[in-house]
Amino acid sequence: MADIRFDGKVAIVTGAGGGLGRQHALELARRGAKVVVNDLGGSMDGSGAHSEASLKVVEEIRAAGGEAMANGSSVTDDAGVAKMIQDTMDQWGRIDILIANAGILRDKSFAKMDFGDFQIVVDVHLFGTVKPAKAVWDIMRAQNYGRIVVTTSSSGLYGNFGQSNYGAAKLGLIGFMNTLKLEGQKNNVHVNAIAPVAATRMTENLGMPAEVLAQLKPEYVTPGVVFLCSEDAPTGAILTAGAGAFALSRIVETEGVYLGDKATVEAVRDNWARITDEAGQKAYFNGGEQTGKFFRKLQGG
C-alpha cells in the first residue's frame, strides 16, 4: 500500500513547541502537510509565555524543506484562537487537521486542591480544545473534509491519584468527541482521541529510570496520531499509545437485567452479579443505541 501523505493539507498542532506536539508537527510536515506550530511557551503549570519554542520547531520544519508558521496564542483566549485561524486561512486558505495537544498540570490531592487549580486545568485541556475546534468546525464542514484529534489520558479514562482536575477535563473530551463524531459524519469530519503514554515535561517528575524513559519517547506515539489525521482515519476512536504499543479503549455497557415492576433497592442488590455480568457487553456508537436496548428489554419483559 502507498505511504500516507498530506500534500496540500494544512494542519494546526497546539502545544507543539516540545514533547508530543513537536513530534506530531514534524511528522506531518515530513509527510507533506503545511503546519501551524502553536505554543504559548509557558511552564508546565501554565505560567509565563514566550514564542521561542514554536519558532524553533518551525525552523526545524523549514530546514527539512517543509512549510510551517509559528503561533503563540493561548488556546484559552478567544481573540488569540481567532487570530490563529485567520492567519492560517490568510496564509494557506484551508484547514484540514487540528491536533489539540496543549496542556498543563496542577497536581494535588482533591483535599488539598484550590478551586483555581481545578478551573485552570479544565480551561486549558477542555476549553482549550473546544475553542480551536469550534473555530475550525465550519471551515472543515464547508470543505467536506476535516480531521480533529483530541488528547485524552488514562487519568480521565481510569483515574489517577492527585489528578481530579486533569482527569475530569480529559474524560470531558471523550464526551465532546462522542458528539462531534456524529455531527461531523455527513461532512466527512472525523474526530478521534489519543491517550498517550510518553516521557515529556509533564511526566519528568515521576521518577522513572532513564532506561524506562528511553522506551517512552514521544515519537513512539506520533504514528498513531498521524494515522488519525489521515483520510483513512476512523471516527470516534480512543487510541491508546505508548512505547510503540497501540490499543483501542472503549466505554462498554453490560447487557444487564430487566426487573420491571419488581425493581426495588433490594432487587438491584440481589441481581448485582447479573447486572455486572460482562458476557455480551457492548460498546455503543451513540446514546440512541443504549436507549434502544432498554426498549428491547421492556418489550422482552
CORLINZI-V281742 format. One record per helix or strand of 2 or more residues. SS is the DSSP state (h for helix, s for strand). FROM is the first residue (numbers start at 1). TO is the last residue. If there is no record, write none. Layout:
BEGIN
{{SS;FROM;TO} {SS;FROM;TO}}
END
This chain:
BEGIN
{{s;10;13} {h;19;30} {s;34;38} {h;52;63} {s;67;71} {h;78;92} {s;97;100} {h;115;143} {s;146;152} {h;154;157} {h;164;183} {h;185;187} {s;189;197} {h;204;206} {h;210;214} {h;219;228} {s;238;242} {s;245;249} {h;260;262} {h;265;270} {h;272;275} {h;287;300}}
END
